[in-house]
Amino acid sequence: MARERLTPGIEEVNGATSPGHIHRVKRYRDARGRIIGVGIQETYDVLHPRNWKQKPAKGQEKANQLLFQKASKIMDKALSDPKLYEYWQKRFEAQLYVTRGSKPDPYAITLPNGTKKRYKRFDAFVRTMIMQELKLKHSNQ
């Protein structure tokens, strides 16, 4: 993934410009649809896609994939329940930069600079918090 700077006349490029080159700019929205963040212009080249039949996931990579799968299933169930959805929505909004007096979630991943990560996507926040809680539960056993 490469970050690119465009000429001032061009705001952004989205989609494929030629075979193997993909451009995108992410927009992060809250529950009401308001844009709460805009990502940077990104470009990536698809040069050598992985052949999963020849090189399947093993060890820690496989364990992380299974944990992600489990967290995704729990998230789907949790967000289909209105009470749990409201709980996660409040927890998500409490850690947003745009919320006055907000602080990062205590279960958030610690970044290399020592601060806790703040999430802009609701689904990514819920899934990561569930994964962190599952990791904590697994390490305590």
Accessible surface in RSA format (square Angstrom, percent):
REM  Atomic radii and reference values for relative SASA: ProtOr
REM  Chains: A
REM  Algorithm: Lee & Richards
REM  Probe-radius: 1.40
REM  Slices: 20
REM RES _ NUM      All-atoms   Total-Side   Main-Chain    Non-polar    All polar
REM                ABS   REL    ABS   REL    ABS   REL    ABS   REL    ABS   REL
RES MET A   1   135.80  70.3  61.81  40.9  73.99 176.2  62.57  53.2  73.23  97.0
RES ALA A   2    54.36  50.0  48.67  75.1   5.69  12.9  53.99  76.0   0.38   1.0
RES ARG A   3   194.46  81.6 165.49  84.4  28.97  69.0  50.51  69.0 143.96  87.2
RES GLU A   4    55.89  32.1  37.07  28.0  18.82  44.8  25.63  49.6  30.25  24.7
RES ARG A   5   231.43  97.2 196.86 100.4  34.57  82.3  78.11 106.8 153.32  92.9
RES LEU A   6    49.00  27.3  27.25  19.5  21.75  54.7  30.05  21.1  18.95  51.0
RES THR A   7    87.87  62.5  81.84  83.0   6.03  14.4  79.52 106.8   8.35  12.6
RES PRO A   8   135.81  99.0 104.41  95.2  31.40 114.1 116.14  95.9  19.67 122.2
RES GLY A   9    76.78  94.7   0.00   N/A  76.78  94.7  40.30 110.6  36.49  81.7
RES ILE A  10    89.34  50.8  80.76  60.2   8.57  20.7  83.77  60.3   5.57  15.1
RES GLU A  11   159.51  91.6 131.05  99.1  28.46  67.8  55.63 107.6 103.89  84.8
RES GLU A  12    56.98  32.7  39.39  29.8  17.59  41.9  18.51  35.8  38.47  31.4
RES VAL A  13    38.42  25.3  34.70  31.4   3.72   9.0  38.42  33.4   0.00   0.0
RES ASN A  14    91.08  62.8  60.13  58.1  30.96  74.5  31.56  76.0  59.52  57.5
RES GLY A  15    34.63  42.7   0.00   N/A  34.63  42.7  31.85  87.4   2.78   6.2
RES ALA A  16    72.80  66.9  36.71  56.6  36.09  82.1  36.71  51.7  36.09  95.6
RES THR A  17    85.85  61.1  48.92  49.6  36.93  88.0  47.98  64.4  37.87  57.2
RES SER A  18    46.53  39.3  37.91  50.6   8.62  19.8  39.82  84.8   6.71   9.4
RES PRO A  19   134.55  98.1 107.42  97.9  27.12  98.6 119.46  98.6  15.09  93.8
RES GLY A  20    30.65  37.8   0.00   N/A  30.65  37.8  18.75  51.4  11.91  26.7
RES HIS A  21    70.17  38.3  70.17  48.8   0.00   0.0  36.76  37.9  33.40  38.9
RES ILE A  22    51.20  29.1  51.20  38.1   0.00   0.0  51.20  36.9   0.00   0.0
RES HIS A  23    21.54  11.8  19.75  13.7   1.78   4.6  17.67  18.2   3.87   4.5
RES ARG A  24    75.87  31.9  75.87  38.7   0.00   0.0  28.69  39.2  47.17  28.6
RES VAL A  25    21.03  13.8   6.52   5.9  14.51  35.0   6.67   5.8  14.36  38.9
RES LYS A  26    76.91  37.5  71.01  43.6   5.90  14.0  35.30  31.8  41.61  44.3
RES ARG A  27    99.01  41.6  72.53  37.0  26.49  63.1  23.30  31.8  75.71  45.9
RES TYR A  28    33.85  15.8  32.52  18.5   1.33   3.5  11.66   8.8  22.19  27.4
RES ARG A  29   124.44  52.3 106.71  54.4  17.73  42.2  37.89  51.8  86.55  52.5
RES ASP A  30    14.25  10.0   4.48   4.5   9.76  23.1   4.15   9.8  10.10  10.1
RES ALA A  31    66.64  61.3  21.16  32.7  45.47 103.4  34.19  48.1  32.45  86.0
RES ARG A  32   166.24  69.8 128.61  65.6  37.63  89.6  62.13  84.9 104.11  63.1
RES GLY A  33    35.66  44.0   0.00   N/A  35.66  44.0  26.72  73.3   8.94  20.0
RES ARG A  34   141.15  59.3 133.78  68.2   7.37  17.5  70.90  96.9  70.25  42.6
RES ILE A  35    83.72  47.6  54.20  40.4  29.51  71.1  54.20  39.0  29.51  80.1
RES ILE A  36    32.05  18.2   7.80   5.8  24.25  58.4  12.49   9.0  19.56  53.1
RES GLY A  37    13.32  16.4   0.00   N/A  13.32  16.4  12.91  35.4   0.40   0.9
RES VAL A  38    83.60  55.0  57.58  52.1  26.02  62.7  57.58  50.0  26.02  70.6
RES GLY A  39    20.51  25.3   0.00   N/A  20.51  25.3  12.95  35.5   7.55  16.9
RES ILE A  40    80.05  45.6  72.18  53.8   7.88  19.0  77.54  55.8   2.52   6.8
RES GLN A  41    19.49  10.9  12.28   9.0   7.21  17.2  12.28  26.1   7.21   5.5
RES GLU A  42    27.24  15.6  27.24  20.6   0.00   0.0   1.43   2.8  25.81  21.1
RES THR A  43    18.41  13.1  18.36  18.6   0.05   0.1  18.36  24.7   0.05   0.1
RES TYR A  44    68.01  31.8  64.32  36.6   3.69   9.6  39.36  29.6  28.65  35.3
RES ASP A  45    69.08  48.4  45.17  45.0  23.91  56.5   5.25  12.4  63.83  63.7
RES VAL A  46    78.05  51.4  59.70  54.0  18.35  44.2  63.49  55.2  14.55  39.5
RES LEU A  47   130.32  72.6 105.91  75.8  24.41  61.4 107.12  75.2  23.20  62.4
RES HIS A  48   167.82  91.7 138.00  95.9  29.82  76.3  98.18 101.2  69.64  81.0
RES PRO A  49   106.06  77.3  77.39  70.5  28.68 104.3  87.72  72.4  18.34 114.0
RES ARG A  50    99.32  41.7  71.16  36.3  28.16  67.0  47.59  65.0  51.73  31.4
RES ASN A  51    74.35  51.3  62.98  60.9  11.37  27.4  28.13  67.7  46.22  44.7
RES TRP A  52   132.50  53.2 124.10  60.1   8.40  19.7 103.03  54.9  29.47  47.8
RES LYS A  53   197.77  96.5 167.03 102.5  30.74  73.2 117.60 105.9  80.17  85.4
RES GLN A  54   139.52  78.0 109.29  79.9  30.23  72.0  36.26  77.2 103.27  78.3
RES LYS A  55   142.85  69.7 139.19  85.4   3.65   8.7  86.13  77.5  56.72  60.4
RES PRO A  56    66.58  48.5  60.75  55.4   5.83  21.2  61.14  50.5   5.44  33.8
RES ALA A  57    15.06  13.8   2.74   4.2  12.32  28.0   2.80   3.9  12.26  32.5
RES LYS A  58   153.03  74.7 139.15  85.4  13.87  33.0  86.10  77.5  66.93  71.3
RES GLY A  59    58.48  72.1   0.00   N/A  58.48  72.1  44.71 122.7  13.77  30.8
RES GLN A  60   149.91  83.8 139.99 102.3   9.92  23.6  62.71 133.5  87.19  66.1
RES GLU A  61    72.95  41.9  62.89  47.6  10.06  23.9  40.05  77.5  32.90  26.9
RES LYS A  62    92.96  45.4  92.96  57.0   0.00   0.0  44.85  40.4  48.11  51.2
RES ALA A  63    51.80  47.6  42.76  66.0   9.04  20.6  47.24  66.5   4.56  12.1
RES ASN A  64    71.05  49.0  68.23  65.9   2.82   6.8  11.68  28.1  59.36  57.4
RES GLN A  65    70.59  39.5  62.51  45.7   8.09  19.3  38.04  81.0  32.56  24.7
RES LEU A  66    93.22  51.9  88.65  63.4   4.57  11.5  89.07  62.6   4.15  11.2
RES LEU A  67    36.55  20.4  32.50  23.3   4.05  10.2  35.76  25.1   0.79   2.1
RES PHE A  68    96.26  48.2  96.26  59.6   0.00   0.0  96.26  58.4   0.00   0.0
RES GLN A  69    91.64  51.2  87.67  64.1   3.98   9.5  30.21  64.3  61.43  46.6
RES LYS A  70   113.30  55.3 110.06  67.5   3.24   7.7  62.45  56.2  50.85  54.2
RES ALA A  71     0.00   0.0   0.00   0.0   0.00   0.0   0.00   0.0   0.00   0.0
RES SER A  72    23.19  19.6  23.19  30.9   0.00   0.0  21.90  46.6   1.29   1.8
RES LYS A  73   122.49  59.8 120.08  73.7   2.41   5.7  74.59  67.1  47.90  51.0
RES ILE A  74    64.48  36.7  63.48  47.3   1.00   2.4  64.15  46.2   0.33   0.9
RES MET A  75    13.28   6.9  13.28   8.8   0.00   0.0  13.28  11.3   0.00   0.0
RES ASP A  76    89.87  63.0  79.58  79.2  10.29  24.3  29.31  69.0  60.56  60.4
RES LYS A  77   158.29  77.2 148.72  91.3   9.57  22.8  94.91  85.4  63.39  67.5
RES ALA A  78     8.91   8.2   7.21  11.1   1.70   3.9   8.69  12.2   0.23   0.6
RES LEU A  79    40.74  22.7  26.88  19.2  13.86  34.8  26.88  18.9  13.86  37.3
RES SER A  80    91.20  77.1  55.20  73.7  36.00  82.9  49.71 105.9  41.48  58.1
RES ASP A  81    57.29  40.1  53.11  52.9   4.18   9.9  20.14  47.4  37.15  37.1
RES PRO A  82   106.25  77.4  94.80  86.4  11.45  41.6 101.97  84.2   4.27  26.5
RES LYS A  83   171.19  83.5 162.27  99.6   8.92  21.2 108.63  97.8  62.56  66.6
RES LEU A  84    76.85  42.8  76.85  55.0   0.00   0.0  76.85  54.0   0.00   0.0
RES TYR A  85    88.69  41.4  88.69  50.5   0.00   0.0  59.96  45.1  28.73  35.4
RES GLU A  86    96.03  55.1  93.87  71.0   2.15   5.1  31.56  61.0  64.47  52.6
RES TYR A  87   107.23  50.1 102.04  58.1   5.19  13.5  82.80  62.2  24.44  30.1
RES TRP A  88    14.29   5.7  14.29   6.9   0.00   0.0  11.29   6.0   3.00   4.9
RES GLN A  89    20.91  11.7  20.91  15.3   0.00   0.0  19.23  40.9   1.68   1.3
RES LYS A  90   131.86  64.3 125.81  77.2   6.05  14.4  82.75  74.5  49.11  52.3
RES ARG A  91    38.49  16.2  31.50  16.1   7.00  16.7  27.42  37.5  11.07   6.7
RES PHE A  92     0.81   0.4   0.81   0.5   0.00   0.0   0.81   0.5   0.00   0.0
RES GLU A  93    45.55  26.1  45.49  34.4   0.05   0.1  15.15  29.3  30.40  24.8
RES ALA A  94    55.24  50.8  46.84  72.3   8.40  19.1  52.49  73.9   2.75   7.3
RES GLN A  95     2.32   1.3   2.32   1.7   0.00   0.0   1.95   4.2   0.37   0.3
RES LEU A  96     8.55   4.8   8.27   5.9   0.28   0.7   8.55   6.0   0.00   0.0
RES TYR A  97   159.65  74.5 133.68  76.1  25.97  67.6  95.90  72.1  63.76  78.6
RES VAL A  98    98.07  64.5  62.25  56.4  35.82  86.3  70.36  61.1  27.71  75.2
RES THR A  99    50.00  35.6  41.88  42.5   8.12  19.3  41.17  55.3   8.83  13.4
RES ARG A 100   235.34  98.8 204.18 104.1  31.16  74.2  85.16 116.4 150.18  91.0
RES GLY A 101    73.01  90.0   0.00   N/A  73.01  90.0  41.89 115.0  31.12  69.7
RES SER A 102    22.25  18.8   3.14   4.2  19.12  44.0   4.37   9.3  17.88  25.0
RES LYS A 103   157.79  77.0 150.17  92.1   7.62  18.1  97.88  88.1  59.91  63.8
RES PRO A 104    45.30  33.0  33.08  30.2  12.22  44.4  33.08  27.3  12.22  76.0
RES ASP A 105     9.20   6.4   5.62   5.6   3.59   8.5   3.80   8.9   5.41   5.4
RES PRO A 106   106.45  77.6  86.41  78.8  20.04  72.9  93.60  77.3  12.85  79.9
RES TYR A 107    84.51  39.5  79.53  45.2   4.98  13.0  43.23  32.5  41.28  50.9
RES ALA A 108     3.24   3.0   0.15   0.2   3.09   7.0   0.15   0.2   3.09   8.2
RES ILE A 109    75.35  42.9  73.33  54.6   2.02   4.9  75.35  54.3   0.00   0.0
RES THR A 110    77.30  55.0  55.47  56.2  21.83  52.0  40.63  54.6  36.66  55.4
RES LEU A 111    64.40  35.9  60.40  43.2   4.00  10.1  60.93  42.8   3.47   9.3
RES PRO A 112   145.80 106.3 101.70  92.7  44.09 160.3 115.53  95.4  30.27 188.1
RES ASN A 113   116.70  80.5  77.42  74.8  39.28  94.6  46.12 111.0  70.58  68.2
RES GLY A 114    55.96  69.0   0.00   N/A  55.96  69.0  29.43  80.8  26.53  59.4
RES THR A 115    74.32  52.9  68.32  69.3   6.00  14.3  68.97  92.6   5.34   8.1
RES LYS A 116    78.32  38.2  69.82  42.8   8.50  20.2  46.48  41.8  31.85  33.9
RES LYS A 117    82.04  40.0  81.37  49.9   0.66   1.6  27.68  24.9  54.36  57.9
RES ARG A 118    46.70  19.6  30.42  15.5  16.28  38.8   2.61   3.6  44.09  26.7
RES TYR A 119    15.23   7.1  11.45   6.5   3.78   9.8  13.82  10.4   1.41   1.7
RES LYS A 120    79.89  39.0  75.02  46.0   4.87  11.6  39.82  35.8  40.07  42.7
RES ARG A 121   111.00  46.6 106.50  54.3   4.50  10.7  34.25  46.8  76.75  46.5
RES PHE A 122    34.78  17.4  30.77  19.1   4.01  10.4  30.77  18.7   4.01  11.5
RES ASP A 123    44.19  31.0  43.07  42.9   1.12   2.6  20.45  48.1  23.74  23.7
RES ALA A 124    28.39  26.1  27.30  42.1   1.10   2.5  28.39  40.0   0.00   0.0
RES PHE A 125     0.01   0.0   0.01   0.0   0.00   0.0   0.01   0.0   0.00   0.0
RES VAL A 126     0.00   0.0   0.00   0.0   0.00   0.0   0.00   0.0   0.00   0.0
RES ARG A 127    41.97  17.6  41.97  21.4   0.00   0.0   2.62   3.6  39.35  23.8
RES THR A 128    23.93  17.0  23.93  24.3   0.00   0.0   6.70   9.0  17.23  26.1
RES MET A 129     0.00   0.0   0.00   0.0   0.00   0.0   0.00   0.0   0.00   0.0
RES ILE A 130     9.73   5.5   9.60   7.2   0.13   0.3   9.73   7.0   0.00   0.0
RES MET A 131    22.37  11.6  22.37  14.8   0.00   0.0  15.38  13.1   6.99   9.3
RES GLN A 132    40.77  22.8  37.11  27.1   3.66   8.7   2.25   4.8  38.52  29.2
RES GLU A 133    58.98  33.9  55.54  42.0   3.44   8.2  21.85  42.3  37.13  30.3
RES LEU A 134    21.13  11.8  18.38  13.1   2.76   6.9  18.40  12.9   2.73   7.3
RES LYS A 135    96.50  47.1  90.33  55.4   6.16  14.7  53.30  48.0  43.20  46.0
RES LEU A 136    88.21  49.1  85.16  60.9   3.05   7.7  87.88  61.7   0.33   0.9
RES LYS A 137   123.91  60.4 117.57  72.1   6.34  15.1  75.44  67.9  48.47  51.6
RES HIS A 138   142.19  77.7 133.61  92.9   8.58  22.0  90.24  93.0  51.95  60.4
RES SER A 139    83.13  70.2  48.59  64.8  34.54  79.6  49.72 105.9  33.41  46.8
RES ASN A 140   116.07  80.0  80.23  77.5  35.84  86.3  28.46  68.5  87.61  84.7
RES GLN A 141   167.54  93.7 101.91  74.5  65.63 156.3  70.21 149.4  97.33  73.8
END  Absolute sums over single chains surface
CHAIN  1 A    10722.7       8680.0       2042.7       6248.1       4474.6
END  Absolute sums over all chains
TOTAL         10722.7       8680.0       2042.7       6248.1       4474.6
